[in-house]
């Protein structure tokens, strides 16, 4: 037990002070985004939209994310990551508060599009900042620390969000989201001054390669869309599955989602450190994580009883612990070929496209064919993603 404890502590050593500040800012910000896991329930139960309408609204969520990530990447290369992160956090605070006053279909489409546009400008900027503030050998663990902050935030967020819905209303979520984004922005302005922060890995490329002309990176991009498509079901259609098939309440759903964050908080850093020591490539770890993720849907169909929900959540959690850090590390390494903001924006856009496709398609599949067919569809899609990554791994070996 003592050896396990010191092994866990050692996995955090060697990271820069700036990375720890970025993690704290991300933690505060993500703890506040508690409205997102409950968005499908809010739209169907509080505002009485149909599943088809919810699907289109969630597509606007993804479209805003695509545009925001693209703009964020472009502006990061031009004016720097610090200004973009500050603008994104402070603007998100305002838009989250205003979103509660949008209740018609078209106004919600517009409102959610604008929220995600300003919110996801943060993503490519924070990845570039993370790359600058990390030593090359620490990048995967630095990414993992940020992921840890995100998941700790998501662990607290849904649990608190479920209590807020039960005891106050859905409107309270929007106010908490806005306040936490504002506080994260103020913290960034006060503690992460770019004139004082240490840049540990400044990439200078006199003849940068465009991410959009990198064929192998596009294969990676498509594989990440597929993974995102599967993974995001846990934050849109799966909560509906919990509600309709197993009659779980909002606070019980919140606790189950919080269990995911708790697992990631406890196991992700040691797991990443363990896999880093293996002779596997980053893409091998991503493939294994994707397999675990699609298996989490397979077990829901094979063993449809209440306890399997926990098993499915465990499989998905360990899957994401491998996919996100190692895919992010691959993107950071590949980004040194060209404009970092452009490469990392494209990485973010992959998950934004997933938002456009996943929620809408998931709701329509359930509406037309039911949950069982939809979960099998996720399994087939996951196998396709693994095949693409295996092809990419072989082509990269030839390139090297």
Beta strands, then each sheet from edge to edge (+ up, - down):
end
